[in-house]
């Protein structure tokens, strides 16, 4: 375990140094993900009639949290794995004494660290434009939200990594992620707070992994009551299921992998 932690620290440091060479690109990626702020404007306008149960300030805070959480839990590993498998460049990584899973994981972790200054800048600009939306979550909310963010990132990563294993059989494994992403958009709270959904849809969504990727951390940051235990339990079950799928497909995929040098 000690050796693994040392390797992961080195991987993360190397990936972070690599990411820092593309700071401008990272900023552009962040600025290209401003859809939550567009939705914020729509819902703020719609809330003026007072029938939604949330006011303009509530929606402003909600979609700022959505934007931040989305940035911190963003995962693209399926595209990386697919390229490595299709192009045969996975072969050198298979020669390393550490599972390639950890290299991809450290790449994502380093990219999160590289995003932090830009996210702080965006948050500062937001509060400068909407000073009435300023609030400061309590210490308990910050700690719980941090825990949920870590769980959400791990769950999102394991889910997508399991989908990425299909690349051993298909050159378009990312098509699965594209289909899954539609459910993610509607059931995660990305497009609208789940409180605006019909009760039947909300109850169904509570047993899927999606609300715990964005909606639950957002509610915690806003200081709203949330069943954290239920959310973490459901997330753990889904993470365990996808981890098993990943391991089964990984072992089966390696037996048929025929990339250059394999």
JOPECOR-V546205 format. One record per pair of residues at least 4 apart in sequence whose ideal C-beta (glycine too) atoms are under 8 Angstrom apart, sorted by the first residue. I is the first residue (numbers start at 1). GAP is how many residues later the second one is. If there is no record, write none. Layout:
i;gap
I;GAP
I;GAP
This chain:
i;gap
1;4
2;4
3;4
4;4
4;94
4;98
5;4
6;4
7;4
7;91
7;95
8;4
8;94
8;97
8;98
9;4
10;4
11;4
11;87
11;91
11;92
11;95
11;96
12;4
12;94
12;97
12;98
12;101
13;4
13;97
14;4
14;96
15;4
15;91
15;92
15;94
15;95
15;96
16;4
16;94
16;97
16;98
17;4
18;4
18;92
19;4
19;7
19;91
19;92
19;94
19;95
20;94
22;4
23;4
23;91
24;4
25;4
26;4
26;85
26;88
26;89
26;92
27;4
27;91
28;4
29;4
30;41
30;85
30;88
30;89
30;92
33;34
33;37
33;38
33;41
34;4
34;33
35;4
36;4
36;27
36;28
36;30
36;31
36;34
36;154
37;4
37;26
37;30
37;89
38;4
39;4
39;24
39;152
39;153
40;4
40;19
40;20
40;22
40;23
40;24
41;4
42;4
43;4
43;9
43;11
43;16
43;20
43;149
44;4
44;12
44;15
44;16
46;6
47;5
47;7
47;8
47;9
47;11
47;12
48;8
50;5
52;144
53;142
53;143
54;4
54;5
54;8
54;139
54;141
55;4
56;4
57;4
57;75
57;76
58;4
58;164
59;4
60;4
60;70
60;72
60;73
61;4
61;72
61;74
61;161
62;4
62;131
62;156
62;160
63;4
64;4
64;59
64;62
64;69
65;4
65;152
65;153
65;156
65;157
66;4
66;123
66;124
66;148
66;152
67;4
67;55
68;4
68;51
68;55
69;4
69;80
69;83
69;144
69;145
69;148
69;149
70;4
70;120
70;144
71;44
71;48
72;40
72;43
72;47
72;77
72;81
73;76
73;79
73;80
73;83
73;140
73;141
75;33
75;78
75;81
75;82
75;85
76;4
76;32
76;84
77;4
77;27
77;31
77;80
77;83
77;84
77;87
78;4
78;82
78;83
78;85
78;86
78;89
78;95
78;96
78;98
78;99
79;4
79;95
80;4
80;24
80;27
80;84
81;4
81;9
81;23
81;80
81;83
81;84
81;86
81;92
82;4
82;82
82;85
82;89
82;91
82;92
83;4
83;6
84;4
84;5
84;6
84;9
84;16
84;175
85;5
85;82
85;83
85;168
85;172
85;174
86;81
86;85
86;173
87;172
87;173
88;171
88;172
88;173
88;174
89;4
89;170
89;171
90;4
90;10
90;167
90;169
90;172
91;4
91;168
91;169
91;170
91;171
92;4
92;169
93;7
93;10
94;6
94;160
94;168
96;4
96;7
98;4
98;5
100;4
101;4
101;60
102;4
103;4
104;4
104;57
105;4
105;52
106;4
107;4
108;4
108;45
108;49
109;4
110;4
111;4
112;4
112;41
115;4
116;4
117;4
118;4
119;4
120;4
121;4
122;4
123;4
124;4
125;4
126;4
126;7
127;4
127;6
127;7
135;87
135;88
137;4
137;5
137;8
137;83
137;84
137;85
137;86
138;4
138;85
139;4
140;4
141;4
141;79
141;80
141;82
142;4
142;79
143;4
144;4
144;76
144;84
145;4
145;72
145;75
145;76
146;4
147;4
147;85
148;4
148;64
148;68
148;69
148;72
148;80
148;83
148;84
149;4
149;68
150;4
151;4
151;61
151;81
151;84
151;85
151;88
152;4
152;60
152;61
152;62
152;64
152;65
152;83
153;4
154;4
154;85
155;4
155;54
155;57
155;58
155;80
155;83
155;84
155;87
156;4
156;57
157;4
158;4
158;81
158;84
158;85
158;88
159;4
159;21
159;50
159;79
159;80
159;83
160;4
160;17
161;4
161;81
161;85
162;80
162;81
162;83
162;84
162;87
163;10
163;13
163;14
163;17
164;9
165;8
165;80
165;81
165;84
165;85
165;88
166;4
166;7
166;10
166;83
167;4
167;6
167;86
168;81
168;84
168;85
168;86
168;88
168;89
169;84
169;87
170;5
173;4
174;4
175;4
176;4
177;4
178;4
179;4
180;4
181;4
182;4
183;4
183;25
183;27
184;4
184;6
184;26
184;29
185;5
185;6
186;4
186;5
187;14
187;18
187;21
187;23
187;24
188;22
188;23
188;25
188;26
188;27
189;4
189;5
189;22
189;25
189;26
189;29
190;24
192;4
192;5
193;22
194;8
194;11
194;17
194;21
195;7
197;4
197;5
197;8
198;4
199;4
200;4
201;4
202;4
203;4
204;4
205;5
205;6
206;5
206;24
206;28
207;27
208;26
208;30
209;4
209;25
209;26
209;29
209;30
210;4
210;5
211;4
211;5
211;20
212;4
212;19
212;20
212;22
212;23
214;4
215;4
216;4
216;10
216;12
216;15
217;4
218;4
219;5
219;6
219;7
220;4
220;6
220;8
226;5
227;4
228;4
229;4
230;4
231;4
232;4
233;4
234;4
235;4
236;4
237;4
238;4
239;4
240;4
241;4
242;4
243;4
244;4
245;4
246;4
247;4
248;4
249;4
250;4
251;4
252;4
253;4
257;5
258;4
